Amino acid sequence: MGLENVRYVELPIIHDRRGNLTFIEGNKHVPFDIRRVYYLYDVPGGAHRGGHAHRQLEQLIVAMSGSFDVVLDDGQRSRRFHMNRSFYGLYVPRMIWREIDNFSSGSVCMVLASEHYDEADYYRDYQEFRVGLGLPAVPEDEA
Amino acid sequence: MGLENVRYVELPIIHDRRGNLTFIEGNKHVPFDIRRVYYLYDVPGGAHRGGHAHRQLEQLIVAMSGSFDVVLDDGQRSRRFHMNRSFYGLYVPRMIWREIDNFSSGSVCMVLASEHYDEADYYRDYQEFRVGLGLPAVPEDEA
């Protein structure tokens, strides 16, 4: 469940001069049932949303308006994904640490998630996340 | 299944100075499983999205960015709902004719739907919709 399982998902677009339409169906465009939809808005330009990872939850992240970066880390490698199109989703599997930053003013970040909210599913500490992966905790002076 | 079953749904907000977060869970904040998510974007200011109704599909409509109006009609009465907050959804049950208009430039309209796409579930003709409700078709000179 490393970064090699992360991928951009090109979503369908119905083009129309009155506006474009994109749709996402559970178990079709994403490999899970959509149990929860959440979104970040009223985000100040340049804001940063902090790190966490999920034991089981999978998700698809979409820039509904504006742009931001998603930084993903599988405990061994880290990669930055720039999001600025409503018709590209970023699929994030379980056990990936993620942060979101570099928000443009007025951007909207939508996330489709495979599970209802469950605090027990979260890693909120990066060291615990590494231990959960079976990796040694990073020495304090490198953390 | 008339207009009396339409309602605004006040969605939860987690306030944060780095941006606000709203979440919607299937069978909790909406009375259905979320099988499909779709959204309208790149909408020119003042655009109008045309009428249809669904035999079975229920939906929640949210203004993710900007504003627009949703005009709902149950065959006997019509009502206009102004949408301009990310934390209010409009619940639309089955057998309600709907149009969306008065889009602000750059607005994003998100819809959570209870079913996958099925063209057979649509009424695209208002007269057929009225007949489906057991109402007489509107005389041509009043239509």
Contacts between the chains, C-beta under 8 A, distances in Angstrom:
chain1	res1	chain2	res2	distance
A	17	B	44	7.6
A	18	B	43	6.8
A	18	B	44	7.0
A	18	B	47	4.4
A	18	B	48	6.7
A	18	B	49	6.1
A	19	B	40	4.8
A	19	B	41	6.5
A	19	B	42	5.6
A	19	B	43	3.3
A	19	B	44	6.9
A	19	B	47	5.7
A	19	B	49	7.2
A	19	B	103	7.2
A	20	B	40	7.2
A	20	B	41	5.8
A	20	B	42	4.7
A	21	B	38	6.0
A	21	B	39	7.2
A	21	B	40	5.4
A	22	B	38	6.5
A	22	B	39	5.9
A	22	B	41	7.3
A	23	B	36	6.1
A	23	B	37	7.0
A	23	B	38	3.8
A	23	B	39	8.0
A	23	B	117	6.9
A	24	B	36	7.1
A	24	B	37	4.8
A	24	B	38	7.1
A	25	B	35	6.4
A	25	B	36	4.9
A	25	B	37	8.0
A	25	B	116	5.2
A	25	B	117	7.1
A	26	B	34	7.0
A	26	B	35	5.5
A	26	B	36	7.4
A	28	B	116	7.3
A	33	B	33	7.4
A	34	B	26	7.0
A	34	B	34	4.6
A	34	B	35	7.2
A	34	B	37	6.4
A	35	B	25	6.4
A	35	B	26	5.5
A	35	B	34	7.2
A	36	B	23	6.1
A	36	B	24	7.1
A	36	B	25	4.8
A	36	B	26	7.3
A	37	B	23	7.0
A	37	B	24	4.8
A	37	B	25	8.0
A	37	B	34	6.4
A	37	B	37	6.3
A	37	B	112	6.3
A	38	B	21	6.0
A	38	B	22	6.5
A	38	B	23	3.8
A	38	B	24	7.1
A	39	B	21	7.2
A	39	B	22	5.9
A	39	B	23	8.0
A	39	B	64	6.5
A	39	B	86	6.8
A	40	B	19	4.8
A	40	B	20	7.2
A	40	B	21	5.4
A	41	B	19	6.5
A	41	B	20	5.8
A	41	B	22	7.3
A	41	B	64	7.0
A	41	B	65	7.4
A	41	B	86	4.7
A	42	B	19	5.5
A	42	B	20	4.8
A	42	B	86	7.6
A	43	B	18	6.8
A	43	B	19	3.3
A	44	B	17	7.6
A	44	B	18	7.0
A	44	B	19	6.9
A	47	B	18	4.4
A	47	B	19	5.7
A	48	B	18	6.7
A	49	B	18	6.0
A	49	B	19	7.2
A	64	B	39	6.4
A	64	B	41	7.0
A	64	B	64	5.3
A	64	B	65	6.9
A	64	B	108	5.3
A	64	B	110	7.2
A	65	B	41	7.4
A	65	B	64	6.9
A	65	B	65	4.5
A	65	B	106	7.2
A	65	B	108	5.4
A	86	B	39	6.9
A	86	B	41	4.8
A	86	B	42	7.6
A	86	B	108	7.6
A	103	B	19	7.1
A	106	B	65	7.2
A	108	B	64	5.3
A	108	B	65	5.5
A	108	B	86	7.6
A	108	B	108	6.6
A	110	B	64	7.2
A	110	B	110	7.4
A	112	B	37	6.3
A	116	B	25	5.2
A	116	B	28	7.3
A	117	B	23	6.9
A	117	B	25	7.1
